[in-house]
Amino acid sequence: MATQAHRRPAPMNEEPLFEAVLSPHRSLGRTGFAILMTITSAITLVHMVIFLRIGAWPIFAFFGLDLALLFGAFWLSYRSGRMREFVRMSRTDLNVRKVSPSGRTVEHSFNPFWARFNIARHDEIGITHMLISGQGRRTDVGGFLNPDDKESFASAFQRALARAKQR
């Protein structure tokens, strides 16, 4: 027989006013990557065999190196895609937890009443940098987001921060 632990409701000041999980976008999924690498590998292998048969072995080696570099670039891209930022704000606490691709976690805490949200904009690009600061500390947030996601996050976060400062 399983028992359930009953949680007490969080105090009103600890209820989240804002929560967001930020992660980098990758346009090519696992299936697309498998198809792309299969087609690229097949074409590359055909060319490698052709150049090896005519005696151009250095070109054979460069084709192999190109294929390895392409695979390595995608591996690095997907690895960096595992990065996450968790932003949680209540009336009494603003917490930004950053998880690197290796799993290393760094947390930044601020008092929402004293926190400032600074945005750097470019006329053509839009938001280029977002920074949370307060009490002598600061951290950037959402640097890997695309311009539309930066705008969306910034407007939602600014509204939530304004609500948290209202007492």
C-alpha positions as a printed Julia matrix, in Angstrom:
167×3 Matrix{Float64}:
  0.0    0.0     0.0
  1.48   3.3    -1.07
  1.05   6.42    0.96
  1.16   9.91   -0.38
  3.0   12.67    1.38
  0.8   15.68    1.85
  2.47  18.95    1.0
  1.53  22.06    2.8
  0.6   24.85    0.45
  3.42  27.32   -0.07
  3.08  30.63    1.74
  1.56  33.3    -0.47
  4.9   35.12   -0.82
  6.6   31.92   -2.03
  4.12  31.1    -4.78
  5.83  31.54   -8.15
  4.9   34.67  -10.05
  7.07  33.64  -12.97
  8.74  30.42  -14.08
 10.59  29.77  -17.33
 12.9   27.1   -18.72
 15.19  28.51  -21.41
 16.94  26.21  -23.84
 18.71  26.67  -27.18
 16.74  25.81  -30.31
 18.09  23.17  -32.66
 16.36  23.08  -36.03
 17.56  19.61  -37.01
 16.18  16.76  -34.89
 17.63  13.27  -34.43
 15.84  11.82  -37.46
 16.92  14.69  -39.7
 20.49  14.35  -38.45
 20.49  10.6   -39.19
 19.14  11.18  -42.71
 21.58  14.02  -43.4
 24.61  12.06  -42.17
 23.55   8.9   -44.05
 23.21  10.76  -47.36
 26.38  12.79  -46.8
 28.36   9.7   -45.8
 27.15   7.74  -48.84
 28.07  10.55  -51.25
 31.42  11.07  -49.53
 32.26   7.35  -49.59
 31.48   7.14  -53.31
 33.82  10.06  -53.99
 36.48   8.6   -51.69
 36.45   5.31  -53.62
 36.64   7.14  -56.97
 39.64   9.23  -55.92
 41.36   6.23  -54.3
 41.0    4.2   -57.54
 42.62   6.92  -59.65
 45.48   7.18  -57.2
 44.62  10.49  -55.6
 44.94   9.2   -52.03
 45.45  12.66  -50.46
 41.99  13.68  -51.7
 40.65  10.4   -50.24
 42.05  11.43  -46.85
 40.66  14.98  -47.08
 37.17  13.64  -47.83
 37.41  11.5   -44.7
 38.6   14.48  -42.67
 35.71  16.61  -44.0
 33.2   13.95  -42.97
 34.74  13.67  -39.49
 34.72  17.48  -39.07
 31.07  17.69  -40.16
 30.1   15.01  -37.65
 32.15  16.76  -34.94
 30.48  20.11  -35.62
 27.02  18.57  -35.24
 28.1   16.73  -32.09
 29.29  20.01  -30.54
 26.08  21.76  -31.6
 23.85  19.09  -30.05
 25.98  19.03  -26.91
 25.58  22.79  -26.44
 21.85  22.3   -27.02
 21.65  20.51  -23.65
 22.25  23.84  -21.89
 19.33  25.04  -19.76
 18.44  28.09  -17.69
 15.68  27.91  -15.1
 14.23  31.24  -13.99
 11.85  31.26  -11.03
 10.5   34.31   -9.25
  8.26  34.7    -6.23
  7.59  37.88   -4.25
 10.6   37.18   -2.02
 13.09  35.37   -4.26
 14.38  35.51   -7.82
 16.43  32.45   -8.71
 18.33  31.79  -11.95
 19.78  28.27  -12.22
 22.09  27.62  -15.16
 22.89  24.06  -16.22
 25.83  23.67  -18.61
 25.99  20.9   -21.24
 28.27  18.93  -18.9
 25.64  19.12  -16.14
 27.45  21.66  -13.98
 24.94  23.89  -12.2
 25.38  27.5   -11.1
 22.67  29.32   -9.16
 22.12  33.05   -8.78
 19.64  34.44   -6.25
 18.3   37.96   -6.02
 15.71  39.81   -4.01
 13.09  40.78   -6.64
 12.49  44.1    -4.92
 16.11  45.15   -5.52
 16.65  43.32   -8.83
 17.09  45.2   -12.08
 16.52  43.75  -15.54
 18.71  45.44  -18.14
 18.26  44.94  -21.85
 20.68  45.93  -24.63
 19.04  46.48  -28.01
 20.25  46.89  -31.57
 18.07  48.81  -34.05
 17.99  46.01  -36.64
 18.47  42.87  -34.55
 16.44  43.66  -31.45
 17.56  42.44  -28.03
 21.24  41.53  -27.99
 21.82  41.05  -24.26
 19.72  40.59  -21.11
 21.15  41.02  -17.62
 19.7   40.62  -14.13
 21.53  42.56  -11.44
 21.07  43.5    -7.84
 22.83  43.71   -4.49
 26.26  43.77   -6.13
 25.68  40.61   -8.19
 24.66  40.06  -11.78
 24.08  37.36  -14.34
 23.2   37.3   -17.98
 20.16  35.35  -19.04
 18.94  33.86  -22.32
 22.0   34.7   -24.38
 21.41  31.68  -26.63
 17.77  32.52  -27.46
 16.71  33.68  -30.92
 15.49  37.31  -31.26
 11.77  36.47  -31.06
 12.23  34.32  -27.95
 14.33  37.05  -26.32
 11.54  39.58  -26.92
  8.92  37.2   -25.54
 10.95  36.33  -22.45
 11.9   39.96  -21.8
  8.34  41.26  -21.89
  6.97  38.44  -19.69
  9.85  38.75  -17.22
  9.53  42.56  -16.99
  5.81  42.26  -16.23
  6.45  39.63  -13.54
  9.26  41.67  -11.98
  6.99  44.74  -11.84
  4.28  42.63  -10.16
  6.79  41.28   -7.62
  7.84  44.82   -6.69
  4.25  45.84   -5.95
  3.62  45.22   -2.3
